[in-house]
Amino acid sequence: MRPSKQKSRSLRRVFRKTPGGVTKVAYAHRNPSKAHCAQCHSELVGMKRLRPFRLSNVSKSQRRPNRPFGGVLCSSCVRKVFVGRVRSGV
């Protein structure tokens, strides 16, 4: 990366110790914000906070909950959807 790009505060500063024992500043991307429910906008549980290229190396079962609407709706909103479908007879 270019030094001018490293001055940007969009990158976070990580202090890394080199094999020679010297502490140097490394520049890393910040983690994305937590995933939110599409209906009630509460934070989703069981979703990893990783950048897309890191998330592609994680297994599918670790990326999102393994249930209908997993990773999109929270459990209480999924419950409301299913109750609504049963009551309407769909």
HUBEL-V275268 format. One line per field, one symbol per residue. ss: DSSP state (a for helix, b for strand, c for the rest). phi: phi as a letter, one per 40 degrees, with the letter a starting at -180 (. if undefined). Layout:
ss: ???
phi: ???
This chain:
ss: ccaaaaccccbbbbbbbcccccbbbbbbbccccccbccccccbccccccccaaaaccccaaaacccccccccccaaaaaaaaaaaaaacc
phi: .cdccccccccccbcbccdcgccbcbbbcccccccbccccgccccgbccbcdcccccccccccaccadgcgbbcccccccccccccccgc
